[in-house]
């Protein structure tokens, strides 16, 4: 079994000629927002090697991708367990695919990815805390400190209160 990276153009060629299938290992919300046409969704959080092997059928190769390539690289051994003769990781993931000028399917009605929502929310609170601290009362700087502590806690523990809060917001509710 081989496990290597494959360029977006080589991946497209293999997919078009039927010698490979493309498997997106991102989460369903990420896939709903944007995906590569024809990619099969198999979230890493629920990865089933046997299901991937069945999906591949007679195809000799599976090309896995995520958003930027980090998740596929970090989980290469798990992905290789699908038992297909050739396993590839798409160089640069979806971002690399788009950077190569290849098409993606984008649904702007779907919410943006949770990590980006957290970055926007945390960054906004830090800026507001600093602006209010400089213009209204220095005590508002504590808002920025609170957000910073929350981000450190999230990084150390793996639990993000802001992500949990954002997940229940109306724009993040599943659409029918």
Secondary structure, 3 states (H helix, E strand, C coil): CEEEEECHHHHHHHHHCCCEEEEECCCHHHHHHEECCCCEECCHHHCCHHHHHHHHCCCCEEEEECCCCHHHHHCHHHHHCCCCCEEEEECCHHHHHHHCCCCCEECCCCCCCHHHHHHHHHHHHHHHHHHHHHHCCHHHHHHHHHHHHHHHHHHHHCCCHHHHHHHCCHHHCCCC
